Amino acid sequence: MQAWRVHRNGEPSEVMRLEETDRPTPGDGQVLIEVLAANINFPDALLCRGQYQVRPPLPFTPGVEICGRTADGRRVLATPALPHGGFAEYVVADEAALLPAPDALDDAEAAALHIGYQTGWFGLHRRAHLRAGETLLVHAAAGGVGSAAVQLGKAAGATVIGVVGGPEKARAATGLGCDLVIDRRREDIVAAVKEATGGRGADVVYDPVGGDAYAKSVKCVAFEGRVIVVGFASGVIPTPALNHALVKNYSIVGLHWGLYNTKDPAAVRACHDELTRLAERGAVKPLISERVGLAGAADAVRRVADGASTGRIVVLPSGAVR
C-alpha cells in the first residue's frame, strides 16, 4: 500500500515521504480499516516536528482521525493506532473505540466530525457549561477547530463572536453563523467585544490559539466568564496572571479531549451520539474547504500548519477529489 512516512522530525513538507509499504497488522483488540478519508489536524504538523504530546517511533505515518471501512463493511470513525496514522490506504485502530460514521455526512465530512467537534462539545458543555443566551467568543473561527465551536455554540443557543485573520476567513465565519466577525488584522478585538456586549464581555472564550489571543481574551472576558484553553496554534504558550483571574472573577479551564478516551470512554460515545443527532438535523456540518488525493497530503499539512487553510482539508486516498 501507499503511505506517507516520517523518518526524521522536521517541517511536514520536508520530512513527509510517500512510500510503498506493507499494510499494518492488527494486534489484540484491533481491526484493519481501509481509509476512505483522513482529516488533517494541526497536531499532524506537531507530530512531524516531534512536538506533540505523543511521540511515535520513527518512521511513522501522521494522520490522527479517519473515516474508513472495516473488512465486514462497517463505515466507521477511528483514531488510528500510531505509528500507522491515517495518511495511508489502510490503518489499524482499537475495535472498542470505533464510532459509527453518521449517514448524514459524506466520508470527508464524517472524518472531520470526530476530534474537532468532540473537543468543541466537551469544551463548551462539559468544561465551560455554556448556556443559551450567553456570548461565546471563538478564536480562529474559520479554522477546523474554531468552525466546529462556532456551529456548536449556535446549536446551544449562544450569541457567537468569531475572530479571524483576513477577509476570506471573515466570509467563511459569517457563513458558519457567527453573529459578529472580528478581523484581528484590522480591528481591536477587545474594543469590538466590549462594544458588542454592552461592556460586559464574553461569557465563554474558546481559544485554540494561545499567545496574543489569550492575552486579549482575558481583557474582554465577562464577570464569572470561562476561558477554555484548547491549544496553542500560535506557538506561544501563555503564562496566566492568576491575580488577574482573581480580581476579574473568571475561570481558566483546560481541555485535553484525548484523556476522555481513557478516563471516561462512555462520555465520548455519548458525545458522538449527540453530534450525530446534530448532524442529522443539519445543526452542524463540517466545513470542508478542500479534498485532496493522497499525493497532496504533505502540502496540505504544511498549509494547515501555516494557518493558510479555511475549515478542513481532507485527504481521500482513493475517492473523488475536488
BAFI-3210 file (N, C-alpha, C; in Angstrom, 3 decimals, decimal comma, padded with zeros to 6 digits):
// residues 322
n [1|2|3|4|5|6|7|8|9|10|11|12|13|14|15|16|17|18|19|20|21|22|23|24|25|26|27|28|29|30|31|32|33|34|35|36|37|38|39|40|41|42|43|44|45|46|47|48|49|50|51|52|53|54|55|56|57|58|59|60|61|62|63|64|65|66|67|68|69|70|71|72|73|74|75|76|77|78|79|80|81|82|83|84|85|86|87|88|89|90|91|92|93|94|95|96|97|98|99|100|101|102|103|104|105|106|107|108|109|110|111|112|113|114|115|116|117|118|119|120|121|122|123|124|125|126|127|128|129|130|131|132|133|134|135|136|137|138|139|140|141|142|143|144|145|146|147|148|149|150|151|152|153|154|155|156|157|158|159|160|161|162|163|164|165|166|167|168|169|170|171|172|173|174|175|176|177|178|179|180|181|182|183|184|185|186|187|188|189|190|191|192|193|194|195|196|197|198|199|200|201|202|203|204|205|206|207|208|209|210|211|212|213|214|215|216|217|218|219|220|221|222|223|224|225|226|227|228|229|230|231|232|233|234|235|236|237|238|239|240|241|242|243|244|245|246|247|248|249|250|251|252|253|254|255|256|257|258|259|260|261|262|263|264|265|266|267|268|269|270|271|272|273|274|275|276|277|278|279|280|281|282|283|284|285|286|287|288|289|290|291|292|293|294|295|296|297|298|299|300|301|302|303|304|305|306|307|308|309|310|311|312|313|314|315|316|317|318|319|320|321|322]
n.u [000,842|000,262|001,695|002,256|005,306|007,322|010,649|012,460|012,361|010,863|009,866|006,665|006,507|009,084|009,850|007,956|007,342|006,108|005,524|005,873|004,644|004,137|000,849|-000,460|-000,445|-003,089|-003,183|-003,931|-007,325|-007,582|-008,427|-008,239|-008,528|-009,812|-008,901|-011,090|-011,319|-009,151|-008,785|-007,091|-005,246|-003,982|-002,277|-001,035|001,065|002,555|003,264|004,989|007,050|007,954|006,871|004,528|002,337|002,332|004,809|005,486|007,439|010,083|010,272|007,125|003,620|001,759|-001,527|-004,386|-007,103|-009,769|-012,234|-013,407|-013,566|-014,396|-013,365|-015,668|-017,515|-018,455|-018,930|-016,921|-015,728|-012,457|-009,578|-006,485|-004,062|-001,072|002,259|000,993|-000,536|-003,243|-002,730|-002,640|-003,361|-004,442|-005,183|-004,700|-006,834|-008,187|-010,696|-012,670|-012,917|-014,051|-016,335|-019,621|-019,974|-021,741|-024,731|-025,686|-023,572|-020,946|-017,931|-015,636|-016,689|-017,580|-015,154|-014,123|-015,779|-015,028|-012,546|-012,277|-014,956|-015,729|-013,920|-014,825|-017,462|-017,057|-015,509|-017,204|-019,569|-019,110|-016,911|-017,071|-019,753|-021,641|-024,403|-027,653|-028,204|-025,921|-022,782|-020,427|-017,061|-015,003|-011,851|-009,838|-011,974|-012,698|-011,184|-010,354|-010,840|-011,991|-014,239|-015,908|-016,534|-017,953|-020,310|-021,336|-021,725|-023,746|-025,744|-026,257|-027,594|-026,224|-024,920|-022,620|-019,369|-016,911|-013,414|-011,102|-008,518|-008,236|-010,096|-011,186|-011,432|-013,128|-015,492|-016,034|-016,483|-018,749|-020,535|-020,695|-022,304|-021,698|-022,561|-021,272|-018,312|-014,887|-012,112|-008,969|-006,728|-007,406|-009,044|-009,661|-009,743|-010,526|-011,905|-013,956|-015,378|-016,258|-017,865|-019,851|-021,087|-022,126|-020,300|-020,031|-018,599|-017,317|-018,957|-018,012|-014,908|-013,347|-010,377|-008,100|-005,643|-003,815|-001,042|-001,103|-003,833|-004,934|-004,095|-005,590|-008,116|-008,578|-008,846|-011,286|-013,154|-016,134|-017,638|-017,459|-016,831|-015,590|-012,599|-011,610|-008,947|-007,642|-005,610|-002,443|-001,974|-000,642|001,906|002,848|002,808|000,717|001,350|-000,557|-001,770|-002,508|-003,442|-004,911|-007,027|-008,209|-009,033|-010,809|-012,591|-012,871|-012,697|-010,105|-009,974|-008,870|-008,600|-008,130|-008,961|-008,326|-007,853|-010,327|-010,845|-009,566|-010,170|-012,960|-014,554|-017,220|-018,447|-017,396|-018,607|-021,283|-021,198|-020,626|-023,017|-024,730|-023,576|-024,043|-026,832|-027,132|-025,907|-027,661|-029,939|-028,995|-027,772|-025,075|-022,328|-019,448|-017,059|-015,684|-013,062|-011,438|-010,716|-008,265|-006,082|-004,147|-001,502|-001,286|-001,066|001,149|001,697|-000,733|-000,793|001,257|000,067|-002,069|-000,593|000,620|-001,468|-002,910|-005,189|-008,765|-011,467|-011,632|-009,138|-009,200|-007,907|-008,312|-007,694|-008,412|-010,696|-013,185|-011,889|-011,951]
n.v [-001,191|002,410|004,980|007,895|008,630|009,477|009,908|011,362|014,050|017,226|020,011|019,470|019,447|018,883|016,493|014,487|011,593|009,937|006,596|003,107|000,531|-002,153|-003,332|-002,436|-004,653|-005,853|-005,781|-007,403|-006,933|-005,034|-003,707|-003,954|-001,273|000,157|003,217|005,772|008,522|010,971|013,250|016,383|017,675|020,189|018,953|017,001|018,292|018,942|016,375|015,650|017,433|016,513|017,555|016,982|015,749|013,023|010,888|009,073|006,161|006,475|005,160|006,867|007,216|010,110|011,489|011,654|011,155|009,420|008,503|005,365|002,004|-001,111|-004,605|-006,112|-004,430|-002,181|001,328|003,604|005,869|006,585|006,676|006,287|003,790|004,872|003,872|003,913|006,001|008,002|008,952|007,169|004,124|002,079|001,470|000,552|000,216|000,546|-001,699|-001,300|001,425|002,383|004,378|004,747|006,014|008,973|008,796|011,054|012,515|012,855|010,963|012,614|014,720|013,256|012,252|014,599|015,200|014,182|014,554|017,426|018,326|016,810|017,852|020,514|020,124|018,928|020,966|023,268|022,374|020,354|021,394|024,251|024,733|026,086|028,242|028,798|031,930|033,108|034,783|033,728|033,708|032,958|032,057|031,918|031,309|030,461|028,280|024,719|023,658|025,890|026,449|024,307|024,844|027,223|026,379|024,569|026,281|027,970|026,049|025,561|027,781|030,140|033,510|034,152|035,268|035,579|035,398|036,147|035,978|037,997|038,789|036,626|034,536|035,794|035,898|033,167|032,585|034,099|032,743|030,394|031,064|032,964|035,628|038,003|039,022|039,435|040,852|040,269|041,420|043,923|045,077|046,041|043,617|043,503|045,939|045,664|043,406|044,297|046,428|045,079|043,640|045,407|046,302|044,242|041,888|038,666|035,669|033,068|031,966|030,515|029,134|028,102|029,027|030,531|032,549|035,873|035,904|034,734|036,650|038,894|037,900|037,633|040,226|040,932|039,235|038,233|038,970|036,238|034,724|032,160|030,890|028,792|026,761|025,412|024,839|025,693|027,065|029,279|028,910|029,979|029,598|030,772|032,546|032,563|035,310|034,934|036,605|038,393|036,801|036,415|039,027|039,715|037,692|035,322|032,123|029,872|027,341|024,180|021,935|018,762|016,746|014,104|012,672|011,831|009,549|007,529|008,014|008,348|006,787|006,233|008,699|009,837|008,317|008,974|011,668|011,479|010,362|012,524|014,432|013,153|013,278|016,068|016,493|015,089|016,676|018,903|020,887|020,955|020,832|019,833|022,141|021,746|022,700|021,791|018,893|016,531|014,381|011,451|012,022|014,727|015,216|016,023|018,692|019,801|019,442|021,186|023,659|023,783|023,873|026,345|028,053|028,759|027,662|027,217|026,114|022,617|020,559|017,626|014,397|012,129|008,971|007,263|008,237|010,492|013,594|017,065]
n.w [000,000|-000,291|001,696|003,654|005,182|007,990|008,557|009,968|012,328|011,649|009,529|008,000|005,096|004,463|005,650|005,290|003,386|000,555|000,312|-000,701|001,252|003,624|004,520|007,720|010,559|012,472|016,049|019,217|019,895|017,929|014,639|011,089|008,825|005,884|004,533|003,906|004,069|005,379|007,836|008,133|010,795|013,067|015,019|013,407|012,108|014,360|015,195|013,105|013,627|016,020|018,312|019,554|022,203|022,144|020,969|018,425|017,453|015,058|011,707|011,101|010,304|009,856|010,737|012,373|012,532|010,966|008,469|007,697|006,260|007,551|007,346|007,447|006,365|007,739|008,085|009,575|012,166|013,259|015,393|014,323|015,242|016,174|015,278|012,763|011,075|009,610|006,956|004,667|002,856|004,338|007,800|011,281|014,113|017,443|018,173|020,133|020,324|018,017|016,147|014,819|011,534|010,758|008,853|007,629|006,690|004,248|003,398|003,816|005,363|007,560|008,598|009,593|011,673|014,065|016,133|016,311|016,693|018,892|020,741|020,779|021,781|024,348|025,478|025,441|026,692|028,729|030,149|030,205|030,513|028,843|028,333|026,909|025,395|026,364|025,584|023,291|022,525|019,874|018,885|015,892|014,170|011,633|011,171|011,397|014,039|015,308|013,663|014,220|016,911|016,612|015,248|017,131|019,279|018,274|017,956|020,599|021,373|021,858|021,523|019,065|018,654|016,302|015,778|013,296|010,718|008,181|005,114|003,569|005,402|007,132|005,653|005,533|008,265|008,755|007,126|008,548|010,617|012,568|014,742|014,925|013,340|013,812|012,400|013,150|012,082|011,340|013,213|016,645|018,946|021,673|022,108|020,228|021,149|023,657|022,874|021,430|023,415|025,175|027,048|028,848|028,132|026,952|027,797|027,566|026,341|023,616|022,986|020,800|020,116|021,768|023,015|021,851|021,417|023,715|025,622|024,889|025,206|027,998|028,658|027,815|028,887|030,526|033,787|035,940|033,750|031,447|030,288|027,849|027,433|024,698|022,903|021,309|018,774|017,844|018,640|020,935|024,335|026,778|029,884|032,495|034,433|037,573|039,550|038,077|037,166|039,615|040,487|038,461|038,488|036,823|035,164|034,271|032,094|031,396|028,588|027,540|025,275|024,529|026,877|027,768|026,352|027,712|030,413|030,557|028,547|027,940|027,982|025,690|023,698|024,177|023,577|020,835|019,922|020,371|018,649|016,227|016,120|015,937|013,460|011,808|011,880|010,671|012,142|012,649|010,429|009,077|007,819|004,857|003,093|001,108|-000,775|-001,146|-003,050|-002,087|-002,734|-002,316|000,389|002,072|001,344|002,020|004,824|005,488|004,792|006,593|008,976|008,643|008,993|006,785|005,772|005,402|007,347|007,015|005,504|003,689|003,170|000,563|-000,032|-002,197|-003,240|-004,764|-005,770|-005,128]
ca.u [000,000|000,969|001,550|003,231|006,068|008,264|011,853|013,144|011,475|011,088|008,664|005,961|006,854|010,470|010,127|006,969|007,667|005,101|006,266|005,208|004,936|003,179|-000,303|-000,218|-001,067|-003,803|-002,832|-005,076|-008,357|-007,522|-009,046|-007,706|-009,538|-009,499|-009,112|-011,919|-010,995|-008,317|-008,839|-005,826|-005,316|-002,731|-001,359|-000,249|002,306|003,328|003,841|006,142|008,114|008,340|006,448|003,223|002,459|002,645|005,935|005,609|008,774|010,365|009,412|005,702|002,689|000,828|-002,947|-004,919|-008,520|-010,210|-013,450|-012,940|-014,459|-013,835|-013,464|-017,056|-018,374|-018,923|-018,337|-016,634|-014,739|-011,432|-008,288|-005,538|-003,044|000,269|002,805|000,329|-001,546|-004,284|-002,354|-002,271|-004,523|-005,005|-004,711|-005,292|-007,390|-008,798|-012,092|-013,567|-013,044|-014,658|-017,632|-020,311|-019,980|-023,118|-025,248|-025,988|-022,344|-020,110|-016,733|-014,775|-017,362|-017,602|-013,810|-013,896|-016,715|-014,555|-011,769|-012,599|-016,299|-015,712|-013,224|-015,743|-018,588|-016,578|-015,081|-018,322|-020,623|-018,615|-015,952|-017,490|-021,194|-022,246|-025,853|-028,356|-028,257|-024,596|-021,949|-019,258|-016,010|-014,231|-010,670|-009,629|-013,347|-012,844|-010,314|-011,006|-011,318|-012,860|-015,512|-016,744|-017,026|-018,974|-021,559|-021,850|-022,216|-025,045|-026,702|-026,577|-028,367|-025,366|-024,504|-021,252|-018,450|-015,769|-012,203|-010,426|-007,461|-008,374|-011,468|-011,683|-011,842|-014,289|-016,667|-016,316|-017,045|-020,112|-021,314|-020,867|-023,361|-021,275|-023,379|-020,330|-016,984|-013,845|-010,857|-007,915|-005,711|-007,901|-009,883|-009,256|-010,609|-011,068|-012,897|-015,112|-016,160|-016,932|-018,942|-020,931|-021,722|-022,507|-019,296|-019,993|-017,580|-017,752|-019,157|-017,124|-013,911|-012,804|-009,067|-007,140|-004,519|-002,830|-000,303|-001,798|-005,280|-005,266|-003,881|-006,721|-009,339|-008,797|-009,183|-012,693|-013,998|-017,157|-017,701|-017,724|-016,598|-014,744|-011,681|-011,271|-007,633|-007,767|-004,347|-001,514|-001,624|000,284|003,242|003,191|002,013|000,585|001,593|-001,674|-001,598|-003,592|-004,037|-005,902|-008,194|-008,825|-009,722|-011,895|-013,542|-013,113|-012,074|-009,257|-010,379|-008,101|-009,297|-007,372|-010,028|-007,843|-007,927|-011,636|-010,821|-009,137|-010,801|-014,421|-014,929|-018,675|-018,790|-017,036|-019,665|-022,499|-020,970|-020,773|-024,452|-025,291|-023,081|-024,751|-028,178|-026,995|-025,621|-028,873|-030,892|-028,340|-027,276|-023,628|-021,852|-018,057|-016,689|-014,597|-012,648|-010,691|-010,479|-007,065|-005,653|-003,095|-000,249|-001,281|-001,180|002,231|001,490|-001,918|-000,391|002,022|-000,841|-002,769|000,377|000,887|-002,687|-003,357|-006,385|-010,067|-012,172|-010,843|-008,645|-009,335|-007,209|-009,083|-006,697|-008,840|-012,025|-013,312|-011,194|-012,375]
ca.v [000,000|003,679|005,696|008,946|008,262|010,458|009,205|012,262|015,152|018,497|020,569|018,428|019,408|018,439|015,169|013,501|010,919|008,972|005,362|001,809|-000,188|-003,223|-002,991|-002,723|-005,875|-005,576|-006,501|-007,839|-005,919|-004,059|-004,086|-003,296|-000,384|000,856|004,649|006,468|009,944|011,280|014,685|016,972|018,453|020,842|018,001|016,263|019,040|018,785|015,037|015,693|018,200|015,900|018,470|016,583|015,047|011,644|010,855|007,705|005,822|006,683|006,040|006,755|007,871|011,017|011,347|011,235|010,778|008,964|007,741|004,207|000,846|-002,342|-005,757|-006,588|-003,462|-001,062|002,654|003,996|006,880|005,950|007,293|005,212|003,458|005,236|004,727|003,735|007,040|007,980|009,345|005,886|003,437|001,248|001,713|-000,284|001,007|-000,251|-002,030|-000,770|002,878|002,744|005,053|004,664|007,263|009,442|008,663|012,375|013,148|012,061|010,453|013,716|015,406|012,369|012,226|015,875|015,366|013,457|015,198|018,843|018,513|016,287|018,862|021,630|019,774|018,789|022,272|024,188|021,850|019,645|022,187|025,645|024,767|027,157|028,308|029,570|033,356|033,635|035,186|032,876|034,271|031,857|032,435|031,090|030,834|029,854|027,111|023,443|023,558|027,024|026,349|023,372|025,541|028,187|025,666|024,020|027,404|028,370|024,983|025,662|028,996|031,257|034,524|033,760|036,241|034,874|036,155|035,546|036,786|038,236|038,843|035,328|033,798|036,503|035,428|031,795|032,620|034,601|031,636|029,383|031,503|033,935|036,834|039,094|038,556|040,432|040,587|040,685|042,192|045,276|045,576|045,822|042,555|043,846|047,008|045,162|042,519|045,107|047,185|044,166|043,085|046,493|046,440|043,074|040,943|037,331|034,732|031,924|032,172|029,251|029,575|027,107|029,776|030,938|033,764|037,153|035,651|034,563|037,922|039,778|037,275|037,912|041,646|041,147|038,169|038,764|038,527|034,806|034,108|030,969|030,845|027,391|026,619|024,233|024,558|026,812|027,094|030,394|028,502|030,665|029,153|031,910|032,402|033,318|036,104|034,456|037,733|038,971|035,925|036,647|040,314|039,794|036,619|034,423|030,809|029,381|025,942|023,384|020,837|017,764|015,805|012,739|012,000|011,212|008,213|006,577|008,310|008,253|006,482|006,288|010,088|010,056|007,714|009,779|012,886|011,134|010,216|013,870|015,041|012,507|013,872|017,436|016,392|014,621|017,781|019,996|021,918|021,002|020,237|020,267|022,985|021,130|023,662|021,144|017,456|016,280|013,000|011,068|012,668|016,117|015,302|016,768|020,122|020,206|019,553|022,439|024,809|023,813|024,326|027,764|028,825|029,263|026,940|027,555|024,877|021,396|019,899|016,192|013,546|010,993|008,108|006,680|008,732|011,648|014,775|018,344]
ca.w [000,000|-000,197|002,958|003,950|006,366|008,534|009,016|010,895|012,695|010,977|008,927|007,247|003,672|004,320|006,224|004,882|002,130|000,104|000,079|-000,717|002,484|003,918|005,343|009,147|011,074|013,719|017,266|020,008|020,075|016,855|013,382|009,900|008,237|004,640|004,743|002,920|004,188|006,545|008,100|008,555|012,027|013,455|015,635|012,424|011,945|015,594|015,155|012,210|014,275|017,283|019,369|020,090|023,489|021,787|020,034|017,919|016,969|013,641|010,932|011,396|009,384|010,541|010,431|013,675|012,507|009,648|008,211|006,945|006,141|008,091|006,452|007,440|005,681|008,553|007,849|010,956|012,504|014,073|015,663|014,008|016,237|015,728|014,222|011,476|011,011|008,598|005,593|004,093|002,308|005,396|009,159|012,321|015,214|018,501|017,885|021,161|020,200|016,746|016,218|013,519|010,763|010,547|007,493|007,077|006,222|003,360|004,061|004,248|006,467|008,725|009,180|010,278|012,795|015,231|017,190|016,449|017,252|020,254|021,542|020,957|022,645|025,722|025,963|025,661|027,554|029,920|030,893|030,400|030,821|028,052|028,436|025,891|025,689|026,680|024,455|023,082|021,670|019,300|018,112|014,698|013,959|010,316|011,098|011,630|015,418|015,593|012,944|014,974|018,101|016,169|014,981|018,383|020,068|017,735|018,271|022,027|021,610|022,252|020,559|018,764|018,058|015,745|015,457|012,139|010,144|006,755|004,592|003,129|006,587|007,678|004,907|005,961|009,613|008,619|006,578|009,588|011,525|013,586|014,842|014,682|012,963|014,037|011,682|014,078|011,363|011,074|014,298|018,033|019,449|022,987|021,942|019,475|022,019|024,673|022,232|021,058|024,620|026,073|028,092|029,726|027,719|026,532|028,904|027,325|025,295|023,109|022,499|020,333|019,541|022,764|022,693|021,908|021,501|025,138|026,316|024,603|025,726|029,416|028,784|027,438|029,408|031,424|035,180|036,011|032,450|031,397|029,156|027,591|026,807|023,842|022,227|021,146|017,359|017,609|019,047|022,184|025,471|027,702|031,323|033,071|035,650|038,422|040,255|037,161|037,247|040,916|040,604|037,479|038,773|035,701|035,287|033,186|032,049|030,447|027,920|026,790|024,932|024,441|028,175|027,959|025,761|028,736|031,700|030,505|027,157|027,762|027,674|024,289|022,876|024,344|022,797|019,416|019,660|020,285|017,418|015,128|016,077|015,430|012,033|011,126|011,705|009,961|013,049|012,441|009,179|008,946|006,687|004,097|002,076|000,038|-000,748|-001,943|-003,145|-001,154|-003,112|-001,864|001,845|002,726|001,115|002,782|006,228|005,592|004,757|007,877|009,979|008,417|009,202|005,487|005,340|005,969|007,617|006,998|004,298|003,922|002,213|000,087|-000,668|-003,477|-003,585|-005,660|-005,250|-005,728]
c.u [000,880|000,683|002,611|003,971|007,085|009,440|012,694|012,204|011,870|009,778|008,008|006,392|008,259|010,673|009,102|007,333|006,569|005,823|005,334|005,617|003,892|001,976|000,021|-000,980|-001,784|-003,267|-004,082|-006,058|-008,367|-008,152|-008,371|-008,824|-009,008|-009,836|-009,927|-011,615|-010,197|-008,289|-007,479|-006,056|-003,966|-001,774|-000,560|001,084|003,191|003,966|005,095|007,329|008,645|007,929|005,100|003,415|002,696|003,760|006,129|007,034|008,906|010,673|007,946|004,908|001,789|-000,616|-003,685|-006,414|-008,952|-011,675|-013,008|-013,961|-013,740|-014,042|-014,890|-018,040|-018,887|-018,192|-018,174|-015,722|-013,735|-010,257|-007,233|-004,503|-001,669|001,247|002,132|-000,840|-002,360|-003,913|-001,775|-003,541|-005,202|-004,400|-005,212|-005,770|-008,008|-010,283|-013,044|-013,816|-013,683|-016,034|-018,313|-020,319|-021,421|-023,546|-025,473|-024,768|-021,609|-018,812|-015,852|-015,384|-017,355|-016,232|-013,552|-014,825|-016,125|-013,852|-012,170|-013,948|-016,407|-015,031|-014,137|-016,866|-018,141|-016,145|-016,245|-019,306|-020,092|-017,733|-016,454|-018,970|-021,877|-023,767|-026,436|-028,446|-026,923|-023,856|-020,689|-018,305|-015,129|-013,060|-010,450|-010,951|-013,565|-011,950|-011,061|-011,598|-012,316|-014,214|-016,456|-017,340|-018,103|-020,306|-022,173|-022,382|-023,577|-026,109|-027,138|-027,359|-027,545|-025,268|-023,014|-020,504|-017,227|-014,625|-011,463|-009,295|-007,617|-009,798|-012,028|-012,186|-013,030|-015,565|-017,043|-016,980|-018,478|-021,025|-021,578|-021,939|-022,942|-022,184|-022,539|-018,989|-016,000|-012,595|-009,722|-006,821|-006,109|-008,624|-009,273|-010,219|-011,293|-012,165|-014,151|-015,989|-016,919|-018,082|-020,132|-021,708|-022,141|-021,566|-019,136|-018,820|-018,165|-017,866|-018,215|-016,185|-013,337|-011,502|-008,158|-005,827|-003,434|-002,180|-001,125|-003,313|-005,712|-005,153|-005,054|-008,020|-009,603|-009,074|-010,645|-013,578|-014,931|-016,928|-018,183|-017,635|-015,655|-013,903|-011,247|-009,954|-007,619|-006,434|-003,561|-001,022|-000,668|001,724|003,693|002,251|001,929|000,982|000,527|-001,267|-002,752|-004,205|-005,110|-007,179|-008,953|-009,634|-010,862|-012,907|-013,890|-012,328|-011,233|-009,413|-009,568|-008,936|-008,300|-008,345|-009,544|-007,923|-009,261|-011,686|-010,417|-009,861|-012,314|-014,878|-016,434|-019,129|-018,468|-018,124|-020,976|-022,391|-021,159|-022,243|-025,114|-024,847|-023,779|-026,156|-028,123|-026,722|-026,868|-029,880|-030,256|-027,809|-025,758|-023,308|-020,426|-017,801|-015,466|-014,221|-011,981|-010,595|-009,297|-006,782|-004,499|-001,790|-000,160|-001,235|-000,103|002,052|000,296|-001,595|000,396|001,088|-001,654|-001,839|000,658|-000,327|-003,274|-004,645|-007,629|-010,830|-011,211|-010,361|-008,634|-008,653|-008,098|-008,130|-007,123|-010,178|-011,996|-012,701|-011,723|-011,977]
c.v [001,246|004,342|006,784|008,560|009,345|009,694|010,056|013,421|016,437|019,020|019,545|018,311|018,892|016,992|014,101|012,931|009,918|007,708|004,168|001,055|-001,274|-002,665|-003,291|-003,968|-005,578|-006,410|-006,946|-006,673|-004,851|-004,608|-003,315|-002,504|000,207|002,336|005,222|007,954|010,148|012,790|015,187|017,872|019,103|019,878|017,156|016,957|018,904|017,405|015,011|016,388|017,541|016,724|018,097|015,803|013,552|011,672|009,421|007,424|006,080|005,338|005,836|007,484|008,804|010,752|010,776|010,933|010,457|008,568|006,580|003,097|-000,391|-003,487|-006,290|-005,533|-002,313|000,222|003,315|005,222|006,242|006,887|006,212|005,021|003,789|004,127|004,624|004,716|007,014|008,375|008,140|005,240|002,539|001,647|000,587|000,637|000,056|-000,459|-001,350|000,726|003,319|003,371|004,953|006,014|007,705|009,331|010,016|013,053|012,244|011,701|011,568|014,453|014,560|012,321|013,470|016,088|014,888|014,347|016,658|019,089|017,928|017,290|020,049|021,314|019,655|020,133|023,167|023,672|021,206|020,549|023,604|025,792|025,962|027,076|029,134|031,030|033,958|034,015|034,335|033,568|033,121|032,416|031,437|030,473|030,197|028,638|025,835|023,315|024,668|026,922|025,373|024,053|026,554|027,478|025,100|025,121|027,876|027,323|025,024|026,928|030,187|032,287|034,315|034,895|035,477|035,813|035,415|036,458|036,910|038,132|037,499|034,516|034,479|036,055|034,013|031,766|033,134|033,494|030,541|029,771|032,471|035,162|038,083|038,467|039,696|039,994|041,139|041,508|043,648|045,899|045,254|044,815|042,963|044,892|046,503|044,260|043,327|045,917|046,281|043,655|044,169|046,649|045,222|042,151|039,589|036,409|033,528|032,274|030,815|029,574|028,410|027,728|030,078|032,261|035,019|036,985|035,484|035,896|038,868|039,216|037,668|039,395|041,910|039,981|038,762|038,321|037,085|034,136|032,927|031,017|029,393|027,343|025,300|023,851|025,826|026,885|028,237|030,001|029,121|030,195|030,279|031,540|033,215|034,086|035,758|035,560|038,402|038,134|036,135|037,939|040,456|038,663|035,777|033,136|030,502|027,864|025,205|022,281|019,994|016,652|014,355|011,974|011,296|009,811|007,149|006,781|008,094|007,967|006,507|007,697|010,421|009,495|008,502|011,079|012,604|010,958|011,578|014,568|014,450|013,074|015,288|017,438|015,993|015,739|019,030|021,098|022,044|020,294|020,724|021,052|022,369|022,090|022,995|019,647|017,179|014,785|012,717|011,793|014,109|016,303|016,170|018,269|020,626|020,346|020,849|023,644|024,919|024,340|025,816|028,647|029,370|028,610|027,485|026,257|023,711|021,043|018,412|015,426|012,348|010,055|007,541|007,222|009,911|012,864|016,010|019,470]
c.w [000,000|001,144|003,036|005,236|006,704|009,131|009,960|011,186|011,997|010,418|008,007|005,789|003,428|004,741|005,854|003,511|001,792|-000,352|-000,093|000,546|002,692|004,680|006,802|009,577|012,385|014,879|017,991|020,192|019,001|015,585|012,254|009,232|006,934|004,831|003,586|002,903|005,466|006,710|008,586|009,765|012,298|014,166|014,650|012,157|013,176|015,673|014,281|012,875|015,542|018,476|019,979|021,385|023,311|020,745|019,552|017,443|015,475|012,984|011,306|010,317|010,175|010,104|011,617|013,671|011,088|009,669|007,333|006,925|006,663|007,097|006,390|006,950|006,498|008,180|009,218|011,004|013,448|014,281|015,430|015,113|015,670|016,122|012,863|011,357|009,737|007,188|004,867|003,551|003,335|006,735|010,054|013,435|016,229|018,201|018,865|021,008|018,885|016,970|014,855|012,813|010,520|009,088|006,835|006,458|005,249|004,081|004,606|005,434|007,731|009,398|010,014|011,467|014,111|016,257|017,397|017,094|018,654|021,189|021,819|021,919|024,095|026,291|026,336|026,706|028,835|030,778|031,183|030,723|030,140|028,129|027,292|026,327|026,069|025,403|024,438|022,117|021,198|018,499|016,982|014,257|012,597|010,136|011,429|013,014|015,725|014,916|013,639|016,194|017,747|015,985|016,262|019,301|019,591|018,054|019,724|022,366|022,061|021,141|020,328|018,064|017,583|015,441|014,347|011,687|008,647|006,255|004,139|004,317|007,267|006,974|005,331|007,335|009,609|008,103|007,579|010,603|012,604|013,567|014,609|014,353|013,125|013,271|012,538|013,405|011,190|012,256|015,658|018,649|020,746|022,861|021,241|020,330|023,063|024,076|021,929|022,254|025,614|027,243|028,984|029,403|027,374|027,739|028,789|026,172|024,913|022,393|022,107|019,869|020,557|022,405|022,858|022,007|022,945|025,879|026,099|025,155|027,164|029,667|028,438|027,854|030,460|032,871|035,225|034,640|032,545|030,133|028,976|026,825|026,044|023,202|022,011|019,703|017,016|017,904|020,349|023,284|026,492|029,133|032,039|034,325|036,578|039,265|039,407|037,168|038,556|040,922|039,606|037,628|037,540|035,912|034,057|033,177|030,988|029,826|027,127|026,461|024,967|025,750|028,390|027,357|026,768|030,061|031,702|029,075|026,912|027,422|026,226|023,378|022,986|023,567|021,306|019,040|019,512|019,008|016,195|014,993|015,517|013,926|011,247|010,922|011,101|010,839|012,988|011,135|008,975|007,669|006,010|002,974|000,885|000,301|-001,663|-001,997|-002,203|-001,468|-002,613|-000,368|002,478|002,548|001,904|004,264|006,436|005,648|006,039|008,967|009,868|008,678|007,921|005,013|006,022|006,188|007,631|005,597|004,607|002,793|001,864|-000,657|-002,019|-003,947|-004,540|-005,014|-005,946|-004,800]
res [m|q|a|w|r|v|h|r|n|g|e|p|s|e|v|m|r|l|e|e|t|d|r|p|t|p|g|d|g|q|v|l|i|e|v|l|a|a|n|i|n|f|p|d|a|l|l|c|r|g|q|y|q|v|r|p|p|l|p|f|t|p|g|v|e|i|c|g|r|t|a|d|g|r|r|v|l|a|t|p|a|l|p|h|g|g|f|a|e|y|v|v|a|d|e|a|a|l|l|p|a|p|d|a|l|d|d|a|e|a|a|a|l|h|i|g|y|q|t|g|w|f|g|l|h|r|r|a|h|l|r|a|g|e|t|l|l|v|h|a|a|a|g|g|v|g|s|a|a|v|q|l|g|k|a|a|g|a|t|v|i|g|v|v|g|g|p|e|k|a|r|a|a|t|g|l|g|c|d|l|v|i|d|r|r|r|e|d|i|v|a|a|v|k|e|a|t|g|g|r|g|a|d|v|v|y|d|p|v|g|g|d|a|y|a|k|s|v|k|c|v|a|f|e|g|r|v|i|v|v|g|f|a|s|g|v|i|p|t|p|a|l|n|h|a|l|v|k|n|y|s|i|v|g|l|h|w|g|l|y|n|t|k|d|p|a|a|v|r|a|c|h|d|e|l|t|r|l|a|e|r|g|a|v|k|p|l|i|s|e|r|v|g|l|a|g|a|a|d|a|v|r|r|v|a|d|g|a|s|t|g|r|i|v|v|l|p|s|g|a|v|r]
***
